[in-house]
Amino acid sequence: MSVDIEAKERRLVHRLLIHWRELAPEEMLPPRARVNPDEIGDMWRYCFTLDIGAVAAVFAHLGETHVAHLGFDLTGKPAAAAKKGTLLGNALDRLDDVLLRRIPITRQGTFTGADGMPVPYRSILLPLADDGNEINGILGAANCRLPEFM
């Protein structure tokens, strides 16, 4: 990712969308193999990847910030393990829309923090396809205004 993009855009979801577009061959979805944590840089700790299977979507990677926030790692677990009303649960709420419409979807809103207060967040889900067409993965990211995400 170019330094110019990072200097112009601070929002995680927009920076990751720009990066995803750079990975995508013209008129096609980028392959999972093009997702390189070193290229994603400081965003990787907020990212997660899903393997999309015939039965369920499964976490292939969960960024360290999400693991710290949850207190456990969901890698290898189904996406449904991200509880509704949590940051990850809200981020994944539009997964079916991404799979159906085959486009990136961003979302912002609030969820209830451990202290009962509303916490603003932003998230993005980006489809991946090893053959450029059939979605078999998702690159996602989510962050919020909690200390561990700052």
Backbone as CSV, one residue per row, in Angstrom:
resi,resn,N_x,N_y,N_z,CA_x,CA_y,CA_z,C_x,C_y,C_z
1,MET,0.859,-1.165,0.000,0.000,0.000,0.000,0.901,1.223,0.000
2,SER,0.530,2.192,-0.773,1.375,3.372,-0.877,1.218,4.252,0.355
3,VAL,2.300,4.946,0.682,2.297,5.861,1.812,1.291,6.979,1.570
4,ASP,1.118,7.395,0.300,0.174,8.460,-0.024,-1.240,8.102,0.409
5,ILE,-1.644,6.854,0.217,-2.989,6.419,0.618,-3.129,6.535,2.124
6,GLU,-2.128,6.073,2.860,-2.199,6.130,4.313,-2.239,7.565,4.809
7,ALA,-1.511,8.464,4.135,-1.490,9.864,4.545,-2.834,10.536,4.269
8,LYS,-3.503,10.148,3.204,-4.761,10.781,2.822,-5.966,10.184,3.544
9,GLU,-5.914,8.922,3.869,-7.077,8.234,4.437,-6.698,7.557,5.743
10,ARG,-7.351,7.936,6.825,-7.063,7.359,8.131,-7.993,6.210,8.476
11,ARG,-9.181,6.177,7.893,-10.155,5.152,8.266,-9.724,3.772,7.765
12,LEU,-9.686,2.836,8.678,-9.289,1.462,8.395,-10.075,0.878,7.227
13,VAL,-11.389,1.001,7.252,-12.203,0.344,6.226,-11.897,0.892,4.838
14,HIS,-11.660,2.176,4.725,-11.360,2.750,3.411,-9.958,2.381,2.945
15,ARG,-9.002,2.356,3.866,-7.638,1.949,3.505,-7.617,0.498,3.030
16,LEU,-8.368,-0.379,3.730,-8.391,-1.782,3.325,-9.116,-1.963,1.998
17,LEU,-10.160,-1.208,1.756,-10.858,-1.268,0.470,-9.933,-0.851,-0.667
18,ILE,-9.166,0.200,-0.483,-8.207,0.644,-1.497,-7.203,-0.471,-1.767
19,HIS,-6.701,-1.088,-0.709,-5.744,-2.187,-0.857,-6.371,-3.360,-1.614
20,TRP,-7.597,-3.733,-1.262,-8.299,-4.838,-1.927,-8.448,-4.551,-3.423
21,ARG,-8.791,-3.322,-3.756,-8.935,-2.954,-5.173,-7.616,-3.082,-5.919
22,GLU,-6.509,-2.787,-5.240,-5.191,-2.950,-5.862,-4.870,-4.421,-6.123
23,LEU,-5.418,-5.322,-5.315,-5.176,-6.762,-5.469,-6.039,-7.392,-6.554
24,ALA,-7.162,-6.752,-6.868,-8.168,-7.352,-7.749,-7.773,-7.205,-9.219
25,PRO,-7.709,-8.331,-9.937,-7.547,-8.230,-11.377,-8.777,-7.534,-11.960
26,GLU,-8.614,-6.888,-13.078,-9.729,-6.149,-13.678,-10.958,-7.034,-13.842
27,GLU,-12.096,-6.532,-13.327,-13.400,-7.209,-13.447,-13.458,-8.548,-12.706
28,MET,-12.476,-8.826,-11.823,-12.463,-10.091,-11.100,-12.229,-9.828,-9.614
29,LEU,-12.517,-10.838,-8.804,-12.245,-10.767,-7.376,-10.814,-11.227,-7.121
30,PRO,-10.125,-10.629,-6.145,-8.748,-11.060,-5.872,-8.696,-12.440,-5.216
31,PRO,-7.627,-13.193,-5.487,-7.469,-14.510,-4.847,-6.986,-14.377,-3.403
32,ARG,-7.302,-15.371,-2.598,-6.884,-15.378,-1.189,-5.364,-15.301,-1.054
33,ALA,-4.647,-15.911,-1.979,-3.183,-15.927,-1.907,-2.567,-14.536,-2.024
34,ARG,-3.306,-13.578,-2.547,-2.790,-12.210,-2.680,-2.882,-11.432,-1.367
35,VAL,-3.600,-11.970,-0.386,-3.710,-11.302,0.917,-2.413,-11.570,1.683
36,ASN,-1.617,-10.533,1.821,-0.306,-10.649,2.448,-0.265,-9.741,3.677
37,PRO,-0.152,-10.315,4.874,-0.120,-9.498,6.091,0.960,-8.406,6.061
38,ASP,2.106,-8.690,5.435,3.172,-7.694,5.371,2.750,-6.474,4.551
39,GLU,1.963,-6.693,3.513,1.483,-5.579,2.693,0.358,-4.817,3.390
40,ILE,-0.403,-5.502,4.202,-1.512,-4.872,4.915,-0.994,-4.045,6.090
41,GLY,0.155,-4.441,6.611,0.834,-3.656,7.636,0.045,-3.505,8.919
42,ASP,-0.070,-2.257,9.398,-0.682,-1.992,10.694,-2.159,-2.350,10.749
43,MET,-2.788,-2.542,9.604,-4.212,-2.909,9.587,-4.437,-4.370,9.959
44,TRP,-3.423,-5.227,9.783,-3.586,-6.669,9.945,-4.111,-7.051,11.324
45,ARG,-3.749,-6.311,12.352,-4.200,-6.653,13.710,-5.703,-6.477,13.894
46,TYR,-6.351,-5.731,12.998,-7.806,-5.533,13.028,-8.534,-6.442,12.043
47,CYS,-7.765,-7.177,11.255,-8.342,-7.985,10.170,-8.714,-9.392,10.621
48,PHE,-9.553,-10.000,9.815,-9.865,-11.412,9.953,-10.096,-11.952,8.559
49,THR,-9.863,-13.240,8.400,-10.175,-13.894,7.130,-11.081,-15.080,7.415
50,LEU,-11.930,-15.342,6.457,-12.836,-16.481,6.526,-12.618,-17.367,5.323
51,ASP,-12.617,-18.668,5.542,-12.698,-19.629,4.452,-14.174,-19.929,4.262
52,ILE,-14.649,-19.792,3.046,-16.052,-20.039,2.743,-16.174,-21.452,2.200
53,GLY,-16.857,-22.300,2.942,-17.052,-23.681,2.532,-18.493,-23.932,2.155
54,ALA,-18.768,-25.142,1.752,-20.123,-25.508,1.349,-21.094,-25.468,2.528
55,VAL,-20.583,-25.743,3.721,-21.453,-25.820,4.891,-21.415,-24.535,5.723
56,ALA,-20.216,-24.002,5.967,-20.103,-22.837,6.851,-18.868,-22.020,6.507
57,ALA,-18.896,-20.765,6.911,-17.715,-19.909,6.853,-16.941,-20.132,8.148
58,VAL,-15.624,-20.273,8.030,-14.776,-20.584,9.173,-13.654,-19.548,9.258
59,PHE,-13.366,-19.083,10.469,-12.260,-18.149,10.652,-10.943,-18.828,10.310
60,ALA,-10.212,-18.259,9.368,-8.869,-18.737,9.031,-7.821,-17.907,9.776
61,HIS,-8.167,-16.662,10.078,-7.284,-15.757,10.819,-8.152,-14.794,11.607
62,LEU,-7.714,-14.488,12.812,-8.363,-13.460,13.616,-7.260,-12.580,14.186
63,GLY,-7.285,-11.294,13.844,-6.246,-10.359,14.263,-6.070,-10.300,15.763
64,GLU,-4.855,-9.983,16.154,-4.483,-9.983,17.573,-5.331,-9.037,18.418
65,THR,-5.789,-7.936,17.846,-6.619,-7.006,18.611,-7.975,-7.632,18.931
66,HIS,-8.519,-8.388,17.969,-9.797,-9.065,18.208,-9.636,-10.182,19.236
67,VAL,-8.530,-10.922,19.139,-8.274,-11.988,20.111,-8.168,-11.393,21.515
68,ALA,-7.449,-10.284,21.646,-7.303,-9.638,22.955,-8.654,-9.149,23.469
69,HIS,-9.458,-8.572,22.586,-10.770,-8.051,22.978,-11.696,-9.173,23.450
70,LEU,-11.695,-10.274,22.697,-12.566,-11.403,23.048,-12.039,-12.197,24.245
71,GLY,-10.716,-12.252,24.360,-10.101,-13.084,25.394,-9.855,-14.500,24.928
72,PHE,-10.129,-14.791,23.648,-9.879,-16.113,23.067,-9.826,-15.961,21.544
73,ASP,-9.294,-16.987,20.894,-9.103,-16.974,19.441,-10.189,-17.816,18.772
74,LEU,-10.819,-17.263,17.759,-11.857,-17.989,17.017,-11.314,-18.686,15.762
75,THR,-10.011,-18.647,15.549,-9.441,-19.313,14.379,-9.832,-20.786,14.381
76,GLY,-10.344,-21.247,13.241,-10.811,-22.621,13.104,-12.268,-22.816,13.496
77,LYS,-12.874,-21.796,14.050,-14.283,-21.867,14.471,-15.187,-21.257,13.398
78,PRO,-16.445,-21.677,13.352,-17.369,-21.093,12.373,-17.644,-19.617,12.666
79,ALA,-17.926,-18.863,11.623,-18.230,-17.438,11.768,-19.388,-17.226,12.734
80,ALA,-20.295,-18.182,12.802,-21.445,-18.080,13.714,-21.018,-18.025,15.179
81,ALA,-19.761,-18.386,15.480,-19.265,-18.327,16.855,-19.060,-16.884,17.323
82,ALA,-19.040,-15.935,16.387,-18.957,-14.512,16.751,-20.348,-14.079,17.189
83,LYS,-20.509,-13.860,18.463,-21.830,-13.605,19.031,-22.467,-12.335,18.483
84,LYS,-23.771,-12.400,18.297,-24.560,-11.227,17.889,-24.382,-10.124,18.922
85,GLY,-24.353,-8.900,18.456,-24.235,-7.766,19.348,-22.810,-7.421,19.744
86,THR,-21.824,-8.233,19.309,-20.421,-7.925,19.559,-19.851,-7.245,18.318
87,LEU,-18.645,-6.724,18.422,-17.995,-6.094,17.270,-17.906,-7.073,16.104
88,LEU,-17.389,-8.270,16.339,-17.271,-9.252,15.254,-18.631,-9.709,14.754
89,GLY,-19.547,-9.927,15.654,-20.896,-10.324,15.249,-21.538,-9.289,14.349
90,ASN,-21.397,-8.020,14.699,-21.931,-6.947,13.861,-21.194,-6.876,12.528
91,ALA,-19.877,-7.047,12.550,-19.092,-7.005,11.314,-19.538,-8.101,10.347
92,LEU,-19.899,-9.251,10.885,-20.284,-10.389,10.041,-21.769,-10.402,9.692
93,ASP,-22.513,-9.475,10.227,-23.960,-9.440,10.010,-24.344,-9.359,8.536
94,ARG,-23.488,-8.795,7.704,-23.797,-8.636,6.279,-23.067,-9.665,5.401
95,LEU,-22.543,-10.723,5.992,-21.811,-11.741,5.242,-22.646,-12.320,4.106
96,ASP,-23.892,-12.675,4.377,-24.746,-13.247,3.323,-24.938,-12.275,2.164
97,ASP,-25.019,-10.979,2.464,-25.151,-9.968,1.403,-23.903,-9.919,0.530
98,VAL,-22.721,-10.007,1.148,-21.467,-10.001,0.383,-21.422,-11.222,-0.527
99,LEU,-21.791,-12.381,-0.003,-21.764,-13.607,-0.800,-22.780,-13.557,-1.934
100,LEU,-23.929,-12.993,-1.696,-24.971,-12.903,-2.708,-24.666,-11.835,-3.758
101,ARG,-24.284,-10.649,-3.297,-24.084,-9.523,-4.205,-22.682,-9.472,-4.796
102,ARG,-21.715,-10.193,-4.148,-20.353,-10.310,-4.664,-19.606,-8.981,-4.689
103,ILE,-19.918,-8.138,-3.696,-19.276,-6.831,-3.593,-18.827,-6.587,-2.152
104,PRO,-17.856,-5.702,-1.963,-17.482,-5.316,-0.602,-18.632,-4.561,0.065
105,ILE,-18.776,-4.765,1.352,-19.788,-4.037,2.109,-19.140,-3.482,3.369
106,THR,-19.333,-2.186,3.572,-18.867,-1.548,4.796,-20.075,-1.278,5.680
107,ARG,-19.789,-1.165,6.952,-20.870,-0.929,7.901,-20.335,-0.092,9.054
108,GLN,-21.175,0.767,9.564,-20.839,1.466,10.797,-22.075,1.496,11.670
109,GLY,-21.839,1.536,12.946,-22.944,1.549,13.891,-22.398,1.553,15.295
110,THR,-23.168,0.996,16.204,-22.727,0.879,17.589,-23.072,-0.519,18.115
111,PHE,-22.327,-0.935,19.079,-22.666,-2.134,19.842,-22.521,-1.765,21.308
112,THR,-23.037,-2.581,22.188,-22.990,-2.288,23.614,-21.718,-2.863,24.212
113,GLY,-20.914,-1.992,24.808,-19.674,-2.415,25.440,-19.922,-3.120,26.759
114,ALA,-18.864,-3.655,27.351,-18.959,-4.380,28.619,-19.510,-3.495,29.735
115,ASP,-19.307,-2.178,29.602,-19.806,-1.253,30.622,-21.241,-0.799,30.365
116,GLY,-21.866,-1.380,29.314,-23.243,-1.039,28.990,-23.403,0.198,28.115
117,MET,-22.300,0.838,27.787,-22.329,2.048,26.967,-22.212,1.698,25.482
118,PRO,-22.809,2.510,24.607,-22.677,2.276,23.173,-21.250,2.548,22.696
119,VAL,-20.757,1.683,21.815,-19.405,1.812,21.278,-19.516,1.944,19.762
120,PRO,-19.078,3.075,19.187,-19.104,3.231,17.728,-18.074,2.304,17.069
121,TYR,-18.427,1.762,15.904,-17.508,0.887,15.177,-17.687,1.079,13.673
122,ARG,-16.695,0.569,12.940,-16.752,0.458,11.482,-16.219,-0.916,11.111
123,SER,-16.781,-1.478,10.038,-16.308,-2.780,9.567,-16.421,-2.856,8.049
124,ILE,-15.711,-3.825,7.480,-15.762,-4.076,6.050,-15.595,-5.564,5.806
125,LEU,-16.311,-6.074,4.811,-16.180,-7.450,4.343,-15.857,-7.385,2.855
126,LEU,-14.786,-8.061,2.447,-14.303,-8.020,1.073,-14.230,-9.438,0.508
127,PRO,-14.941,-9.730,-0.581,-14.931,-11.085,-1.132,-13.608,-11.422,-1.821
128,LEU,-13.216,-12.685,-1.707,-12.009,-13.218,-2.344,-12.390,-14.449,-3.151
129,ALA,-11.691,-14.666,-4.259,-11.990,-15.821,-5.111,-10.706,-16.287,-5.778
130,ASP,-10.299,-17.511,-5.486,-9.054,-18.024,-6.061,-9.102,-18.094,-7.580
131,ASP,-10.281,-18.336,-8.139,-10.412,-18.383,-9.600,-10.878,-17.043,-10.185
132,GLY,-10.992,-16.014,-9.330,-11.426,-14.704,-9.775,-12.933,-14.535,-9.821
133,ASN,-13.668,-15.640,-9.606,-15.119,-15.585,-9.752,-15.875,-16.193,-8.569
134,GLU,-15.588,-17.435,-8.231,-16.321,-18.155,-7.178,-15.771,-17.782,-5.804
135,ILE,-16.566,-17.108,-4.988,-16.098,-16.641,-3.682,-15.785,-17.833,-2.776
136,ASN,-14.537,-17.861,-2.297,-14.147,-18.921,-1.371,-13.439,-18.369,-0.139
137,GLY,-13.459,-17.045,-0.003,-12.851,-16.420,1.158,-13.356,-15.003,1.350
138,ILE,-13.136,-14.508,2.539,-13.499,-13.138,2.892,-12.321,-12.535,3.642
139,LEU,-11.966,-11.323,3.261,-11.052,-10.509,4.050,-11.925,-9.480,4.739
140,GLY,-11.844,-9.424,6.042,-12.656,-8.480,6.791,-11.818,-7.713,7.787
141,ALA,-12.370,-6.610,8.252,-11.723,-5.826,9.302,-12.804,-5.098,10.080
142,ALA,-12.510,-4.859,11.327,-13.430,-4.093,12.178,-12.611,-3.431,13.273
143,ASN,-12.995,-2.202,13.580,-12.384,-1.530,14.729,-13.437,-0.653,15.387
144,CYS,-13.106,-0.196,16.563,-14.083,0.573,17.338,-13.342,1.501,18.282
145,ARG,-14.115,2.210,19.071,-13.534,3.170,20.005,-13.451,2.586,21.409
146,LEU,-12.733,1.502,21.525,-12.372,0.951,22.827,-10.857,1.049,22.935
147,PRO,-10.297,1.167,24.128,-8.842,1.365,24.271,-7.990,0.332,23.529
148,GLU,-8.402,-0.939,23.548,-7.582,-1.964,22.881,-7.581,-1.849,21.368
149,PHE,-8.503,-1.067,20.802,-8.581,-0.884,19.367,-7.971,0.439,18.909
150,MET,-7.484,1.231,19.838,-6.919,2.530,19.479,-5.442,2.411,19.177
